Amino acid sequence: MFAIIESGGKQYRVQEGDVLRVENLQGAAGDQFSLTPIFVGGEQVVFGQDAGRFTVNAEVVEHGKGKKIYIRKYKSGIQYRRRTGHRQGFTAIRILGIQG
């Protein structure tokens, strides 16, 4: 059985045991929480309001920062050059199960 969940404006396809990185979430490592799927597939396919009777249980694994991305600005002829970096924060979550 799999489910499609939404977190941070993005959609993810998850199964039990998956570990994925999503946008920053509240909570310390080890905290458990539940998400409402927008689609559930497997033996039966459920979406829309019927998917609301299912829950996806998850656990926070860790918080961290992703790989550094460099941003460069350049304007020719006027010796203008800038370089900055950015590291996006993430929360790694483990899917404990899909119930419903």
Residue frames as qw, qx, qy, qz and C-alpha x, y, z in Angstrom:
[[0.000, 0.889, 0.457, 0.000, 0.00, 0.00, 0.00],
 [0.418, 0.050, 0.007, 0.907, 1.24, 3.48, -0.79],
 [0.014, -0.868, -0.443, 0.224, -0.02, 6.99, -0.21],
 [0.378, 0.485, 0.094, 0.783, 0.60, 10.45, -1.61],
 [0.361, -0.732, -0.391, 0.426, 1.05, 13.10, 1.06],
 [0.281, 0.799, 0.079, 0.526, 1.56, 16.84, 0.85],
 [0.595, -0.655, -0.146, 0.442, 4.13, 18.73, 2.91],
 [0.317, -0.543, 0.204, 0.750, 5.69, 22.12, 2.29],
 [0.461, 0.656, -0.093, -0.590, 3.73, 22.65, -0.93],
 [0.303, 0.418, -0.798, -0.312, 5.17, 19.47, -2.48],
 [0.913, -0.067, 0.055, -0.397, 3.68, 16.00, -2.92],
 [0.020, -0.499, 0.866, -0.029, 5.49, 12.79, -2.02],
 [0.865, -0.019, -0.401, -0.300, 4.72, 9.12, -2.74],
 [0.186, -0.526, 0.727, -0.400, 5.40, 7.15, 0.46],
 [0.813, -0.130, -0.545, -0.156, 5.28, 3.58, 1.73],
 [0.747, -0.659, 0.066, -0.058, 5.87, 2.12, 5.16],
 [0.834, -0.269, 0.161, 0.455, 9.55, 2.34, 6.10],
 [0.502, 0.653, 0.129, 0.553, 10.44, 5.18, 3.71],
 [0.409, -0.620, -0.131, 0.657, 12.73, 7.98, 4.93],
 [0.403, 0.650, 0.342, 0.546, 12.38, 11.26, 3.06],
 [0.297, -0.232, -0.173, 0.910, 13.47, 14.87, 3.39],
 [0.046, 0.800, 0.542, 0.252, 10.74, 17.50, 3.53],
 [0.063, 0.691, -0.090, 0.714, 10.69, 21.23, 4.29],
 [0.108, 0.208, -0.674, 0.701, 11.33, 22.18, 7.93],
 [0.586, -0.515, -0.528, -0.336, 8.75, 20.84, 10.40],
 [0.394, -0.653, 0.367, -0.533, 8.21, 21.48, 14.10],
 [0.949, -0.278, 0.018, -0.148, 9.29, 18.85, 16.61],
 [0.250, -0.690, 0.678, 0.038, 12.39, 17.18, 17.97],
 [0.430, 0.301, -0.828, -0.197, 13.97, 13.97, 16.75],
 [0.081, -0.084, -0.957, 0.265, 11.83, 11.01, 17.82],
 [0.401, 0.280, 0.363, -0.793, 8.53, 12.90, 17.86],
 [0.206, 0.271, 0.891, 0.301, 5.66, 11.16, 16.08],
 [0.341, 0.390, 0.117, -0.847, 2.88, 12.83, 14.11],
 [0.506, 0.365, 0.775, 0.099, 0.26, 11.95, 11.52],
 [0.102, 0.290, -0.363, -0.879, -0.51, 13.28, 8.06],
 [0.657, 0.445, 0.472, -0.384, -3.67, 13.07, 5.98],
 [0.396, -0.056, 0.695, 0.598, -3.03, 11.59, 2.53],
 [0.425, 0.454, -0.069, -0.780, -4.57, 12.98, -0.65],
 [0.772, 0.301, -0.431, -0.357, -4.42, 9.61, -2.45],
 [0.556, -0.366, 0.732, -0.145, -4.11, 6.00, -1.25],
 [0.711, 0.389, -0.458, -0.365, -3.29, 3.14, -3.60],
 [0.219, -0.305, 0.915, -0.147, -2.73, -0.57, -3.34],
 [0.149, 0.278, 0.948, 0.041, -5.47, -3.21, -3.24],
 [0.123, 0.818, 0.561, -0.016, -7.98, -0.36, -3.28],
 [0.321, 0.254, 0.110, 0.906, -7.61, 3.10, -4.77],
 [0.204, -0.810, -0.514, 0.194, -8.99, 5.96, -2.67],
 [0.326, 0.130, 0.032, 0.936, -8.72, 9.70, -3.29],
 [0.231, -0.565, -0.261, -0.748, -10.55, 12.92, -2.48],
 [0.507, -0.526, 0.253, -0.634, -12.69, 13.03, 0.65],
 [0.966, -0.155, -0.166, -0.124, -12.57, 9.24, 1.03],
 [0.671, 0.321, -0.442, 0.501, -8.80, 9.42, 1.56],
 [0.200, -0.637, 0.294, -0.684, -9.48, 11.49, 4.69],
 [0.871, -0.405, 0.030, -0.277, -10.36, 8.34, 6.64],
 [0.890, 0.104, -0.213, 0.390, -6.76, 7.14, 6.25],
 [0.279, -0.933, 0.224, 0.039, -3.80, 8.45, 8.24],
 [0.760, 0.420, -0.335, 0.365, -0.08, 8.27, 7.55],
 [0.642, -0.757, 0.042, 0.114, 1.94, 7.98, 10.75],
 [0.624, 0.596, -0.245, 0.442, 5.46, 9.41, 10.66],
 [0.688, -0.628, -0.081, 0.355, 8.39, 10.07, 12.97],
 [0.179, 0.948, -0.260, 0.045, 10.96, 12.89, 12.89],
 [0.922, 0.036, -0.117, 0.367, 14.42, 11.39, 12.30],
 [0.534, -0.313, -0.024, 0.785, 16.59, 14.53, 12.17],
 [0.221, 0.955, 0.129, -0.151, 16.84, 18.18, 11.22],
 [0.645, -0.241, 0.326, 0.647, 19.64, 19.47, 9.04],
 [0.248, 0.775, -0.150, -0.561, 20.78, 21.58, 6.13],
 [0.871, 0.425, 0.239, 0.066, 21.12, 20.50, 2.53],
 [0.701, 0.086, 0.227, 0.671, 23.97, 20.90, 0.10],
 [0.103, -0.659, -0.028, 0.744, 25.25, 24.44, -0.42],
 [0.518, 0.661, 0.449, 0.305, 24.08, 26.23, -3.55],
 [0.344, -0.359, 0.080, 0.864, 26.16, 29.13, -4.86],
 [0.328, 0.854, 0.403, -0.013, 24.53, 32.17, -6.46],
 [0.478, -0.176, 0.221, 0.832, 26.65, 34.33, -8.72],
 [0.271, 0.898, 0.296, -0.179, 25.80, 37.81, -10.02],
 [0.523, -0.165, 0.361, 0.754, 27.78, 39.47, -12.79],
 [0.357, 0.886, 0.225, -0.191, 27.43, 42.66, -14.80],
 [0.741, 0.197, 0.216, 0.605, 29.83, 43.15, -17.65],
 [0.320, 0.667, 0.121, 0.662, 31.76, 46.35, -18.12],
 [0.271, -0.802, 0.104, -0.522, 31.42, 47.72, -14.57],
 [0.345, 0.304, -0.787, 0.411, 33.43, 45.15, -12.60],
 [0.615, -0.297, 0.295, -0.669, 30.40, 44.03, -10.56],
 [0.610, 0.065, -0.787, -0.066, 30.67, 40.48, -9.21],
 [0.523, -0.409, 0.452, -0.596, 28.93, 38.91, -6.21],
 [0.568, 0.026, -0.818, -0.088, 28.88, 35.38, -4.89],
 [0.506, -0.346, 0.457, -0.645, 26.62, 34.19, -2.08],
 [0.277, 0.036, -0.959, -0.051, 25.61, 30.78, -0.83],
 [0.649, -0.233, 0.105, -0.716, 22.45, 29.20, 0.52],
 [0.173, 0.052, -0.979, 0.091, 21.74, 25.98, 2.42],
 [0.602, -0.310, -0.274, -0.683, 18.08, 24.98, 2.62],
 [0.332, -0.261, 0.762, -0.491, 16.93, 23.46, 5.90],
 [0.635, -0.039, -0.642, -0.427, 15.17, 20.08, 5.91],
 [0.607, -0.302, 0.573, -0.460, 13.51, 17.59, 8.23],
 [0.345, 0.171, -0.895, -0.225, 14.04, 13.88, 7.60],
 [0.690, -0.133, 0.344, -0.624, 10.94, 11.83, 8.43],
 [0.033, 0.108, -0.987, -0.113, 10.35, 8.06, 8.56],
 [0.655, -0.125, -0.265, -0.696, 6.97, 6.66, 7.57],
 [0.291, -0.223, 0.848, -0.383, 5.78, 4.27, 10.27],
 [0.214, 0.278, 0.935, 0.053, 2.59, 3.08, 8.60],
 [0.323, -0.094, -0.325, -0.884, -0.61, 3.81, 6.71],
 [0.064, 0.252, 0.905, -0.336, -3.80, 3.07, 8.61],
 [0.357, 0.112, -0.055, -0.926, -7.44, 3.43, 7.84]]
